[in-house]
Amino acid sequence: MATMIIRDDVLWARHIEGDPDLARRIRALPADDAIVLRIEGRPVRFRKMRDGRDGRPTAGVRPDPAFAEFWKALQARRGAMITVEPEAGAVDPYLLSLSATLSEWNSPEDAAAYDGL
């Protein structure tokens, strides 16, 4: 299980300690791709940030709007160490390929209703 110290409004790969594979996985995500991480045991969906205007890669993820309140509440604990781990279970490549095609289902309401099924 990895840990990180809350330092920013964004979860940066370089702040993850104890799981270099997870940090590499975050760095390798294409811009705007989703990743579900368990923060303090709670699943939270993040989206990879876009690369900088000058083309430099950005190794950070932001929480989806549906999870923004939980993430904002954690900001009150800046400087505290929290646990971070990848969500258990494999991602179905077929469903992942459909996510771009069925974009009308990519709303925070649908995510809240159907996540975990």
A tleap script that builds the chain and sets N, CA, C and O, in Angstrom:
source leaprc.protein.ff14SB
mol = sequence {
  NMET ALA THR MET ILE ILE ARG ASP ASP VAL
  LEU TRP ALA ARG HIE ILE GLU GLY ASP PRO
  ASP LEU ALA ARG ARG ILE ARG ALA LEU PRO
  ALA ASP ASP ALA ILE VAL LEU ARG ILE GLU
  GLY ARG PRO VAL ARG PHE ARG LYS MET ARG
  ASP GLY ARG ASP GLY ARG PRO THR ALA GLY
  VAL ARG PRO ASP PRO ALA PHE ALA GLU PHE
  TRP LYS ALA LEU GLN ALA ARG ARG GLY ALA
  MET ILE THR VAL GLU PRO GLU ALA GLY ALA
  VAL ASP PRO TYR LEU LEU SER LEU SER ALA
  THR LEU SER GLU TRP ASN SER PRO GLU ASP
  ALA ALA ALA TYR ASP GLY CLEU
}
set mol.1.N position { 0.841 -1.168 0.000 }
set mol.1.CA position { 0.000 0.000 0.000 }
set mol.1.C position { 0.894 1.241 0.000 }
set mol.1.O position { 1.861 1.334 0.757 }
set mol.2.N position { 0.548 2.178 -0.858 }
set mol.2.CA position { 1.322 3.406 -0.974 }
set mol.2.C position { 0.773 4.470 -0.032 }
set mol.2.O position { -0.352 4.378 0.459 }
set mol.3.N position { 1.590 5.466 0.200 }
set mol.3.CA position { 1.175 6.613 0.987 }
set mol.3.C position { 1.581 7.889 0.259 }
set mol.3.O position { 2.409 7.868 -0.652 }
set mol.4.N position { 0.990 8.980 0.674 }
set mol.4.CA position { 1.409 10.286 0.178 }
set mol.4.C position { 1.044 11.331 1.225 }
set mol.4.O position { 0.143 11.127 2.040 }
set mol.5.N position { 1.748 12.435 1.189 }
set mol.5.CA position { 1.439 13.568 2.049 }
set mol.5.C position { 0.605 14.536 1.220 }
set mol.5.O position { 0.966 14.856 0.087 }
set mol.6.N position { -0.492 14.995 1.772 }
set mol.6.CA position { -1.355 15.939 1.056 }
set mol.6.C position { -0.623 17.269 0.984 }
set mol.6.O position { -0.382 17.920 2.000 }
set mol.7.N position { -0.271 17.663 -0.248 }
set mol.7.CA position { 0.489 18.888 -0.446 }
set mol.7.C position { -0.170 19.844 -1.426 }
set mol.7.O position { 0.210 21.013 -1.494 }
set mol.8.N position { -1.152 19.368 -2.187 }
set mol.8.CA position { -1.659 20.159 -3.307 }
set mol.8.C position { -3.114 19.784 -3.582 }
set mol.8.O position { -3.632 18.815 -3.028 }
set mol.9.N position { -3.760 20.560 -4.442 }
set mol.9.CA position { -5.130 20.255 -4.865 }
set mol.9.C position { -5.162 19.105 -5.863 }
set mol.9.O position { -6.230 18.588 -6.192 }
set mol.10.N position { -3.995 18.711 -6.337 }
set mol.10.CA position { -3.840 17.668 -7.345 }
set mol.10.C position { -3.049 16.525 -6.730 }
set mol.10.O position { -2.200 16.745 -5.866 }
set mol.11.N position { -3.326 15.301 -7.175 }
set mol.11.CA position { -2.532 14.160 -6.747 }
set mol.11.C position { -1.413 13.985 -7.781 }
set mol.11.O position { -1.674 13.643 -8.935 }
set mol.12.N position { -0.175 14.219 -7.361 }
set mol.12.CA position { 0.984 14.119 -8.248 }
set mol.12.C position { 1.651 12.763 -8.080 }
set mol.12.O position { 1.808 12.278 -6.960 }
set mol.13.N position { 2.041 12.155 -9.188 }
set mol.13.CA position { 2.701 10.845 -9.151 }
set mol.13.C position { 3.964 10.893 -8.302 }
set mol.13.O position { 4.278 9.927 -7.607 }
set mol.14.N position { 4.683 11.991 -8.349 }
set mol.14.CA position { 5.952 12.080 -7.598 }
set mol.14.C position { 5.750 12.100 -6.081 }
set mol.14.O position { 6.700 11.880 -5.330 }
set mol.15.N position { 4.532 12.358 -5.628 }
set mol.15.CA position { 4.264 12.386 -4.197 }
set mol.15.C position { 3.895 11.014 -3.637 }
set mol.15.O position { 3.798 10.847 -2.422 }
set mol.16.N position { 3.690 10.041 -4.508 }
set mol.16.CA position { 3.331 8.694 -4.056 }
set mol.16.C position { 4.587 7.968 -3.595 }
set mol.16.O position { 5.578 7.890 -4.322 }
set mol.17.N position { 4.532 7.444 -2.393 }
set mol.17.CA position { 5.663 6.726 -1.814 }
set mol.17.C position { 5.279 5.286 -1.558 }
set mol.17.O position { 4.182 5.006 -1.076 }
set mol.18.N position { 6.178 4.370 -1.877 }
set mol.18.CA position { 5.954 2.971 -1.545 }
set mol.18.C position { 5.341 2.137 -2.656 }
set mol.18.O position { 5.167 0.931 -2.484 }
set mol.19.N position { 5.008 2.738 -3.789 }
set mol.19.CA position { 4.452 1.975 -4.910 }
set mol.19.C position { 4.876 2.627 -6.225 }
set mol.19.O position { 4.095 3.350 -6.843 }
set mol.20.N position { 6.115 2.373 -6.651 }
set mol.20.CA position { 6.591 2.992 -7.891 }
set mol.20.C position { 5.786 2.568 -9.117 }
set mol.20.O position { 5.711 3.320 -10.089 }
set mol.21.N position { 5.180 1.377 -9.093 }
set mol.21.CA position { 4.357 0.939 -10.225 }
set mol.21.C position { 3.118 1.826 -10.365 }
set mol.21.O position { 2.723 2.169 -11.479 }
set mol.22.N position { 2.515 2.190 -9.257 }
set mol.22.CA position { 1.351 3.070 -9.300 }
set mol.22.C position { 1.743 4.450 -9.838 }
set mol.22.O position { 1.021 5.027 -10.651 }
set mol.23.N position { 2.866 4.970 -9.393 }
set mol.23.CA position { 3.335 6.266 -9.894 }
set mol.23.C position { 3.590 6.196 -11.403 }
set mol.23.O position { 3.235 7.119 -12.136 }
set mol.24.N position { 4.201 5.108 -11.864 }
set mol.24.CA position { 4.441 4.936 -13.310 }
set mol.24.C position { 3.129 4.830 -14.071 }
set mol.24.O position { 2.990 5.370 -15.168 }
set mol.25.N position { 2.179 4.137 -13.486 }
set mol.25.CA position { 0.873 3.984 -14.138 }
set mol.25.C position { 0.182 5.338 -14.314 }
set mol.25.O position { -0.416 5.600 -15.358 }
set mol.26.N position { 0.263 6.185 -13.310 }
set mol.26.CA position { -0.320 7.526 -13.415 }
set mol.26.C position { 0.403 8.334 -14.491 }
set mol.26.O position { -0.239 9.004 -15.300 }
set mol.27.N position { 1.724 8.273 -14.504 }
set mol.27.CA position { 2.499 9.016 -15.512 }
set mol.27.C position { 2.165 8.556 -16.929 }
set mol.27.O position { 2.166 9.362 -17.859 }
set mol.28.N position { 1.881 7.270 -17.097 }
set mol.28.CA position { 1.648 6.701 -18.426 }
set mol.28.C position { 0.238 6.946 -18.954 }
set mol.28.O position { -0.019 6.731 -20.139 }
set mol.29.N position { -0.669 7.386 -18.106 }
set mol.29.CA position { -2.045 7.615 -18.559 }
set mol.29.C position { -2.088 8.702 -19.627 }
set mol.29.O position { -1.400 9.714 -19.498 }
set mol.30.N position { -2.875 8.515 -20.672 }
set mol.30.CA position { -3.110 9.610 -21.619 }
set mol.30.C position { -3.966 10.696 -20.951 }
set mol.30.O position { -4.707 10.428 -20.005 }
set mol.31.N position { -3.848 11.908 -21.458 }
set mol.31.CA position { -4.611 13.037 -20.906 }
set mol.31.C position { -6.101 12.712 -20.880 }
set mol.31.O position { -6.644 12.156 -21.834 }
set mol.32.N position { -6.746 13.064 -19.787 }
set mol.32.CA position { -8.181 12.925 -19.543 }
set mol.32.C position { -8.639 11.479 -19.337 }
set mol.32.O position { -9.840 11.243 -19.205 }
set mol.33.N position { -7.732 10.511 -19.303 }
set mol.33.CA position { -8.121 9.142 -18.976 }
set mol.33.C position { -8.389 9.041 -17.475 }
set mol.33.O position { -7.787 9.751 -16.670 }
set mol.34.N position { -9.293 8.154 -17.126 }
set mol.34.CA position { -9.685 7.983 -15.727 }
set mol.34.C position { -8.884 6.872 -15.064 }
set mol.34.O position { -8.460 5.911 -15.706 }
set mol.35.N position { -8.694 7.034 -13.767 }
set mol.35.CA position { -8.093 6.004 -12.927 }
set mol.35.C position { -8.815 6.068 -11.581 }
set mol.35.O position { -9.057 7.151 -11.049 }
set mol.36.N position { -9.149 4.918 -11.046 }
set mol.36.CA position { -9.802 4.860 -9.730 }
set mol.36.C position { -8.752 4.441 -8.714 }
set mol.36.O position { -8.114 3.395 -8.840 }
set mol.37.N position { -8.593 5.282 -7.708 }
set mol.37.CA position { -7.648 5.021 -6.628 }
set mol.37.C position { -8.421 4.983 -5.321 }
set mol.37.O position { -9.401 5.706 -5.141 }
set mol.38.N position { -7.968 4.135 -4.416 }
set mol.38.CA position { -8.567 4.089 -3.078 }
set mol.38.C position { -7.765 5.050 -2.206 }
set mol.38.O position { -6.585 4.834 -1.927 }
set mol.39.N position { -8.433 6.106 -1.790 }
set mol.39.CA position { -7.824 7.103 -0.917 }
set mol.39.C position { -8.406 6.892 0.471 }
set mol.39.O position { -9.607 7.048 0.692 }
set mol.40.N position { -7.527 6.532 1.405 }
set mol.40.CA position { -7.993 6.231 2.765 }
set mol.40.C position { -9.105 5.178 2.730 }
set mol.40.O position { -10.049 5.235 3.519 }
set mol.41.N position { -8.984 4.215 1.803 }
set mol.41.CA position { -9.944 3.123 1.692 }
set mol.41.C position { -11.165 3.422 0.849 }
set mol.41.O position { -11.969 2.524 0.596 }
set mol.42.N position { -11.329 4.659 0.406 }
set mol.42.CA position { -12.515 5.043 -0.370 }
set mol.42.C position { -12.152 5.176 -1.852 }
set mol.42.O position { -11.188 5.863 -2.189 }
set mol.43.N position { -12.916 4.523 -2.745 }
set mol.43.CA position { -12.623 4.646 -4.168 }
set mol.43.C position { -12.949 6.058 -4.678 }
set mol.43.O position { -14.039 6.583 -4.447 }
set mol.44.N position { -11.990 6.647 -5.366 }
set mol.44.CA position { -12.142 7.988 -5.920 }
set mol.44.C position { -11.653 7.948 -7.369 }
set mol.44.O position { -10.550 7.479 -7.651 }
set mol.45.N position { -12.487 8.446 -8.280 }
set mol.45.CA position { -12.085 8.483 -9.686 }
set mol.45.C position { -11.364 9.799 -9.965 }
set mol.45.O position { -11.856 10.882 -9.649 }
set mol.46.N position { -10.190 9.670 -10.564 }
set mol.46.CA position { -9.380 10.810 -10.963 }
set mol.46.C position { -9.257 10.821 -12.486 }
set mol.46.O position { -9.452 9.796 -13.140 }
set mol.47.N position { -8.934 11.979 -13.039 }
set mol.47.CA position { -8.649 12.117 -14.474 }
set mol.47.C position { -7.267 12.717 -14.634 }
set mol.47.O position { -6.882 13.650 -13.928 }
set mol.48.N position { -6.528 12.155 -15.587 }
set mol.48.CA position { -5.175 12.632 -15.867 }
set mol.48.C position { -5.237 14.046 -16.430 }
set mol.48.O position { -6.080 14.354 -17.274 }
set mol.49.N position { -4.357 14.879 -15.965 }
set mol.49.CA position { -4.281 16.261 -16.432 }
set mol.49.C position { -3.621 16.311 -17.817 }
set mol.49.O position { -2.848 15.429 -18.191 }
set mol.50.N position { -3.949 17.361 -18.556 }
set mol.50.CA position { -3.338 17.541 -19.876 }
set mol.50.C position { -1.892 17.971 -19.728 }
set mol.50.O position { -1.497 18.523 -18.701 }
set mol.51.N position { -1.105 17.711 -20.767 }
set mol.51.CA position { 0.288 18.151 -20.783 }
set mol.51.C position { 0.346 19.674 -20.789 }
set mol.51.O position { -0.624 20.341 -21.150 }
set mol.52.N position { 1.484 20.213 -20.388 }
set mol.52.CA position { 1.655 21.661 -20.340 }
set mol.52.C position { 1.605 22.284 -21.726 }
set mol.52.O position { 1.753 21.593 -22.734 }
set mol.53.N position { 1.397 23.580 -21.769 }
set mol.53.CA position { 1.331 24.289 -23.054 }
set mol.53.C position { 2.611 24.143 -23.856 }
set mol.53.O position { 2.595 24.178 -25.087 }
set mol.54.N position { 3.716 23.980 -23.150 }
set mol.54.CA position { 5.002 23.827 -23.839 }
set mol.54.C position { 5.303 22.371 -24.191 }
set mol.54.O position { 6.395 22.062 -24.668 }
set mol.55.N position { 4.341 21.477 -23.960 }
set mol.55.CA position { 4.505 20.077 -24.333 }
set mol.55.C position { 5.055 19.178 -23.248 }
set mol.55.O position { 5.120 17.962 -23.426 }
set mol.56.N position { 5.453 19.758 -22.122 }
set mol.56.CA position { 5.979 18.916 -21.040 }
set mol.56.C position { 4.861 18.059 -20.461 }
set mol.56.O position { 3.749 18.545 -20.257 }
set mol.57.N position { 5.151 16.783 -20.195 }
set mol.57.CA position { 4.117 15.918 -19.623 }
set mol.57.C position { 3.762 16.350 -18.203 }
set mol.57.O position { 4.615 16.800 -17.438 }
set mol.58.N position { 2.505 16.203 -17.879 }
set mol.58.CA position { 2.012 16.513 -16.541 }
set mol.58.C position { 1.667 15.195 -15.865 }
set mol.58.O position { 0.825 14.442 -16.356 }
set mol.59.N position { 2.301 14.920 -14.762 }
set mol.59.CA position { 2.123 13.643 -14.063 }
set mol.59.C position { 1.185 13.800 -12.878 }
set mol.59.O position { 1.477 13.334 -11.777 }
set mol.60.N position { 0.063 14.457 -13.108 }
set mol.60.CA position { -0.899 14.654 -12.031 }
set mol.60.C position { -2.294 14.242 -12.458 }
set mol.60.O position { -2.610 14.192 -13.646 }
set mol.61.N position { -3.127 13.947 -11.462 }
set mol.61.CA position { -4.524 13.605 -11.710 }
set mol.61.C position { -5.394 14.456 -10.796 }
set mol.61.O position { -5.024 14.758 -9.662 }
set mol.62.N position { -6.569 14.840 -11.318 }
set mol.62.CA position { -7.552 15.617 -10.558 }
set mol.62.C position { -8.771 14.736 -10.293 }
set mol.62.O position { -9.103 13.879 -11.112 }
set mol.63.N position { -9.435 14.939 -9.166 }
set mol.63.CA position { -10.647 14.151 -8.907 }
set mol.63.C position { -11.771 14.557 -9.854 }
set mol.63.O position { -11.914 15.730 -10.200 }
set mol.64.N position { -12.564 13.573 -10.269 }
set mol.64.CA position { -13.764 13.859 -11.049 }
set mol.64.C position { -14.690 14.735 -10.202 }
set mol.64.O position { -14.614 14.706 -8.974 }
set mol.65.N position { -15.556 15.506 -10.845 }
set mol.65.CA position { -16.468 16.382 -10.087 }
set mol.65.C position { -17.292 15.640 -9.027 }
set mol.65.O position { -17.581 16.201 -7.970 }
set mol.66.N position { -17.667 14.401 -9.296 }
set mol.66.CA position { -18.463 13.647 -8.334 }
set mol.66.C position { -17.705 13.381 -7.025 }
set mol.66.O position { -18.321 13.106 -5.995 }
set mol.67.N position { -16.381 13.462 -7.066 }
set mol.67.CA position { -15.554 13.161 -5.903 }
set mol.67.C position { -14.843 14.401 -5.363 }
set mol.67.O position { -14.015 14.305 -4.457 }
set mol.68.N position { -15.170 15.561 -5.926 }
set mol.68.CA position { -14.480 16.799 -5.558 }
set mol.68.C position { -14.691 17.160 -4.081 }
set mol.68.O position { -13.761 17.631 -3.426 }
set mol.69.N position { -15.885 16.948 -3.557 }
set mol.69.CA position { -16.146 17.300 -2.157 }
set mol.69.C position { -15.291 16.476 -1.196 }
set mol.69.O position { -14.748 17.009 -0.229 }
set mol.70.N position { -15.172 15.178 -1.467 }
set mol.70.CA position { -14.332 14.324 -0.623 }
set mol.70.C position { -12.880 14.799 -0.677 }
set mol.70.O position { -12.217 14.908 0.354 }
set mol.71.N position { -12.393 15.078 -1.884 }
set mol.71.CA position { -11.004 15.516 -2.056 }
set mol.71.C position { -10.798 16.873 -1.384 }
set mol.71.O position { -9.762 17.108 -0.762 }
set mol.72.N position { -11.774 17.760 -1.507 }
set mol.72.CA position { -11.672 19.078 -0.881 }
set mol.72.C position { -11.618 18.945 0.640 }
set mol.72.O position { -10.880 19.675 1.302 }
set mol.73.N position { -12.386 18.029 1.185 }
set mol.73.CA position { -12.367 17.805 2.633 }
set mol.73.C position { -10.991 17.329 3.096 }
set mol.73.O position { -10.555 17.664 4.197 }
set mol.74.N position { -10.309 16.547 2.257 }
set mol.74.CA position { -8.958 16.086 2.613 }
set mol.74.C position { -7.960 17.244 2.657 }
set mol.74.O position { -6.950 17.166 3.355 }
set mol.75.N position { -8.239 18.311 1.917 }
set mol.75.CA position { -7.320 19.449 1.884 }
set mol.75.C position { -7.182 20.112 3.256 }
set mol.75.O position { -6.182 20.778 3.525 }
set mol.76.N position { -8.168 19.934 4.111 }
set mol.76.CA position { -8.073 20.462 5.471 }
set mol.76.C position { -6.990 19.743 6.268 }
set mol.76.O position { -6.565 20.219 7.320 }
set mol.77.N position { -6.545 18.589 5.758 }
set mol.77.CA position { -5.511 17.796 6.440 }
set mol.77.C position { -4.155 17.942 5.758 }
set mol.77.O position { -3.315 17.048 5.870 }
set mol.78.N position { -3.923 19.045 5.056 }
set mol.78.CA position { -2.629 19.230 4.374 }
set mol.78.C position { -1.482 18.970 5.333 }
set mol.78.O position { -1.496 19.391 6.489 }
set mol.79.N position { -0.492 18.263 4.814 }
set mol.79.CA position { 0.649 17.878 5.625 }
set mol.79.C position { 0.491 16.509 6.252 }
set mol.79.O position { 1.457 15.949 6.771 }
set mol.80.N position { -0.723 15.958 6.211 }
set mol.80.CA position { -0.966 14.627 6.780 }
set mol.80.C position { -0.671 13.549 5.744 }
set mol.80.O position { -0.796 13.773 4.540 }
set mol.81.N position { -0.283 12.387 6.228 }
set mol.81.CA position { -0.040 11.257 5.347 }
set mol.81.C position { -1.328 10.454 5.191 }
set mol.81.O position { -2.018 10.168 6.169 }
set mol.82.N position { -1.641 10.097 3.948 }
set mol.82.CA position { -2.839 9.301 3.653 }
set mol.82.C position { -2.431 8.086 2.831 }
set mol.82.O position { -1.350 8.054 2.243 }
set mol.83.N position { -3.303 7.095 2.796 }
set mol.83.CA position { -3.029 5.899 1.998 }
set mol.83.C position { -3.607 6.079 0.598 }
set mol.83.O position { -4.658 6.690 0.408 }
set mol.84.N position { -2.886 5.527 -0.375 }
set mol.84.CA position { -3.285 5.564 -1.784 }
set mol.84.C position { -2.993 4.188 -2.357 }
set mol.84.O position { -1.880 3.677 -2.227 }
set mol.85.N position { -3.988 3.592 -2.986 }
set mol.85.CA position { -3.764 2.304 -3.627 }
set mol.85.C position { -4.656 2.201 -4.855 }
set mol.85.O position { -5.714 2.826 -4.920 }
set mol.86.N position { -4.223 1.413 -5.824 }
set mol.86.CA position { -5.075 1.236 -7.008 }
set mol.86.C position { -6.339 0.478 -6.641 }
set mol.86.O position { -6.331 -0.366 -5.745 }
set mol.87.N position { -7.409 0.782 -7.331 }
set mol.87.CA position { -8.667 0.069 -7.113 }
set mol.87.C position { -8.465 -1.387 -7.504 }
set mol.87.O position { -7.886 -1.683 -8.549 }
set mol.88.N position { -8.937 -2.280 -6.674 }
set mol.88.CA position { -8.804 -3.715 -6.950 }
set mol.88.C position { -9.674 -4.089 -8.143 }
set mol.88.O position { -10.705 -3.470 -8.406 }
set mol.89.N position { -9.238 -5.098 -8.842 }
set mol.89.CA position { -10.014 -5.562 -9.987 }
set mol.89.C position { -9.434 -5.041 -11.289 }
set mol.89.O position { -8.943 -3.915 -11.373 }
set mol.90.N position { -9.503 -5.874 -12.278 }
set mol.90.CA position { -8.963 -5.507 -13.582 }
set mol.90.C position { -9.979 -4.687 -14.361 }
set mol.90.O position { -11.189 -4.842 -14.192 }
set mol.91.N position { -9.471 -3.823 -15.205 }
set mol.91.CA position { -10.319 -3.025 -16.074 }
set mol.91.C position { -10.640 -3.857 -17.306 }
set mol.91.O position { -9.744 -4.424 -17.930 }
set mol.92.N position { -11.915 -3.927 -17.653 }
set mol.92.CA position { -12.340 -4.656 -18.836 }
set mol.92.C position { -11.965 -3.848 -20.073 }
set mol.92.O position { -12.513 -2.763 -20.270 }
set mol.93.N position { -11.041 -4.338 -20.923 }
set mol.93.CA position { -10.598 -3.558 -22.079 }
set mol.93.C position { -11.727 -3.242 -23.059 }
set mol.93.O position { -11.712 -2.187 -23.694 }
set mol.94.N position { -12.702 -4.136 -23.192 }
set mol.94.CA position { -13.826 -3.880 -24.086 }
set mol.94.C position { -14.652 -2.697 -23.592 }
set mol.94.O position { -14.992 -1.807 -24.372 }
set mol.95.N position { -14.977 -2.683 -22.301 }
set mol.95.CA position { -15.745 -1.567 -21.751 }
set mol.95.C position { -14.946 -0.275 -21.784 }
set mol.95.O position { -15.501 0.801 -22.006 }
set mol.96.N position { -13.649 -0.383 -21.564 }
set mol.96.CA position { -12.804 0.797 -21.635 }
set mol.96.C position { -12.818 1.389 -23.037 }
set mol.96.O position { -12.854 2.610 -23.195 }
set mol.97.N position { -12.790 0.530 -24.062 }
set mol.97.CA position { -12.814 1.035 -25.443 }
set mol.97.C position { -14.150 1.679 -25.774 }
set mol.97.O position { -14.212 2.577 -26.614 }
set mol.98.N position { -15.213 1.234 -25.128 }
set mol.98.CA position { -16.535 1.810 -25.377 }
set mol.98.C position { -16.729 3.157 -24.690 }
set mol.98.O position { -17.620 3.915 -25.073 }
set mol.99.N position { -15.924 3.467 -23.695 }
set mol.99.CA position { -16.148 4.692 -22.932 }
set mol.99.C position { -16.066 5.940 -23.810 }
set mol.99.O position { -16.781 6.911 -23.563 }
set mol.100.N position { -15.216 5.930 -24.819 }
set mol.100.CA position { -15.137 7.077 -25.723 }
set mol.100.C position { -16.329 7.112 -26.665 }
set mol.100.O position { -16.762 8.190 -27.073 }
set mol.101.N position { -16.860 5.960 -27.014 }
set mol.101.CA position { -17.987 5.879 -27.938 }
set mol.101.C position { -19.296 6.270 -27.258 }
set mol.101.O position { -20.146 6.917 -27.870 }
set mol.102.N position { -19.456 5.890 -26.030 }
set mol.102.CA position { -20.706 6.127 -25.301 }
set mol.102.C position { -20.539 7.297 -24.327 }
set mol.102.O position { -20.814 7.168 -23.134 }
set mol.103.N position { -20.091 8.426 -24.848 }
set mol.103.CA position { -19.767 9.556 -23.983 }
set mol.103.C position { -20.983 10.113 -23.253 }
set mol.103.O position { -20.826 10.782 -22.231 }
set mol.104.N position { -22.197 9.853 -23.752 }
set mol.104.CA position { -23.388 10.346 -23.060 }
set mol.104.C position { -23.554 9.682 -21.692 }
set mol.104.O position { -24.336 10.153 -20.866 }
set mol.105.N position { -22.825 8.594 -21.452 }
set mol.105.CA position { -22.886 7.913 -20.166 }
set mol.105.C position { -21.789 8.378 -19.224 }
set mol.105.O position { -21.699 7.890 -18.097 }
set mol.106.N position { -20.971 9.291 -19.652 }
set mol.106.CA position { -19.838 9.740 -18.849 }
set mol.106.C position { -20.196 10.953 -17.994 }
set mol.106.O position { -19.473 11.949 -18.013 }
set mol.107.N position { -21.271 10.889 -17.264 }
set mol.107.CA position { -21.665 11.988 -16.394 }
set mol.107.C position { -21.391 11.607 -14.941 }
set mol.107.O position { -21.338 10.422 -14.610 }
set mol.108.N position { -21.217 12.601 -14.078 }
set mol.108.CA position { -21.019 12.288 -12.654 }
set mol.108.C position { -22.195 11.522 -12.054 }
set mol.108.O position { -22.012 10.685 -11.171 }
set mol.109.N position { -23.418 11.816 -12.542 }
set mol.109.CA position { -24.591 11.117 -12.020 }
set mol.109.C position { -24.540 9.631 -12.364 }
set mol.109.O position { -24.810 8.781 -11.516 }
set mol.110.N position { -24.187 9.321 -13.631 }
set mol.110.CA position { -24.083 7.921 -14.024 }
set mol.110.C position { -22.944 7.228 -13.291 }
set mol.110.O position { -23.070 6.071 -12.889 }
set mol.111.N position { -21.838 7.931 -13.118 }
set mol.111.CA position { -20.709 7.344 -12.393 }
set mol.111.C position { -21.121 6.981 -10.970 }
set mol.111.O position { -20.792 5.903 -10.475 }
set mol.112.N position { -21.843 7.887 -10.319 }
set mol.112.CA position { -22.284 7.608 -8.939 }
set mol.112.C position { -23.264 6.436 -8.902 }
set mol.112.O position { -23.252 5.642 -7.961 }
set mol.113.N position { -24.106 6.332 -9.920 }
set mol.113.CA position { -25.126 5.285 -9.933 }
set mol.113.C position { -24.549 3.921 -10.295 }
set mol.113.O position { -25.004 2.906 -9.768 }
set mol.114.N position { -23.560 3.877 -11.181 }
set mol.114.CA position { -23.116 2.597 -11.732 }
set mol.114.C position { -21.730 2.156 -11.313 }
set mol.114.O position { -21.359 1.018 -11.599 }
set mol.115.N position { -20.958 2.977 -10.664 }
set mol.115.CA position { -19.632 2.551 -10.231 }
set mol.115.C position { -19.766 1.383 -9.264 }
set mol.115.O position { -20.661 1.355 -8.420 }
set mol.116.N position { -18.880 0.443 -9.402 }
set mol.116.CA position { -18.875 -0.691 -8.501 }
set mol.116.C position { -19.752 -1.848 -8.933 }
set mol.116.O position { -19.798 -2.876 -8.257 }
set mol.117.N position { -20.450 -1.695 -10.053 }
set mol.117.CA position { -21.297 -2.800 -10.516 }
set mol.117.C position { -20.477 -3.814 -11.263 }
set mol.117.O position { -21.013 -4.819 -11.731 }
savepdb mol mol.pdb
quit
